Amino acid sequence: MKSCYLLLSLLGLSTPAIANECDMRAADLVRLTNATLDRRETMKIFLKLQDISELAVECWPTLGVEVGLGLGLPPDAFFEFVGQAAYAVIRLPVGPIKQGAIRCHQKALRTGDELTEIDHGGAHFECTATLLPTPGKTSISVLLPR
């Protein structure tokens, strides 16, 4: 743990400042969604929200949000939610983020790769999508570019 703080110090980053920013963005996401705090790890804040299997605020190495759903093919409302969650955390417009999430999900389904990455709308997306085993799973992370 001390080595992590040392690394952050060497990079000119203040751990309390990063934590404070992350806490504020997580609080914005909680206000938007009515999610509740699940747990906090070193650089990630996990939230709970009904019907969403994964919801987390990424704090390091770059700010972002992770949203997951335990369904094979998510409805359009899921991608809208990803856009809204990303807006709360990284302040990028909902429309382009929603479109990026859809594109990343489609690419993940087409390629069958474990992790698909794209850049769109000023954000970096990391996606996984599986249809099997039933019911499948989708996970999308929307991050500020490094």
RAKALIN-V916833 format. One record per residue. BURIAL is b if it has 24 or more other C-alpha atoms within 12 Angstrom, else e. D_FIRST is the distance of its C-alpha to the first C-alpha in whole Angstrom. Layout:
burial	d_first
BURIAL	D_FIRST
BURIAL	D_FIRST
//
This chain:
burial	d_first
e	0
e	4
e	5
e	5
e	7
e	9
e	10
e	11
e	13
e	14
e	16
e	17
e	15
e	14
b	12
e	14
e	17
b	16
b	15
e	18
b	20
b	19
b	20
e	23
b	24
b	23
b	25
b	28
b	28
b	28
e	31
e	33
b	32
e	32
b	29
e	27
e	23
e	22
e	18
e	15
e	12
e	9
b	12
b	15
b	18
b	20
b	23
b	27
b	30
e	33
e	34
b	31
b	29
b	26
b	25
b	22
b	20
b	18
b	16
b	15
e	16
b	19
b	20
b	22
b	24
b	24
b	27
b	29
b	32
b	33
e	37
e	38
b	39
b	38
e	41
e	41
e	39
b	36
b	36
b	37
b	34
b	32
b	33
b	33
b	30
b	29
b	31
b	29
b	26
b	27
b	30
b	32
e	36
b	36
e	39
b	37
b	34
b	36
b	38
b	35
b	34
b	37
b	37
b	34
b	35
b	38
b	37
b	35
b	38
e	40
e	37
e	36
e	33
e	29
e	28
b	30
b	29
b	32
b	32
b	34
b	35
b	32
b	29
b	28
b	28
b	27
b	29
b	30
b	33
b	35
e	38
e	38
e	37
e	39
e	38
e	36
b	33
b	32
b	28
b	28
b	25
b	26
b	24
b	25
e	26
e	23
//
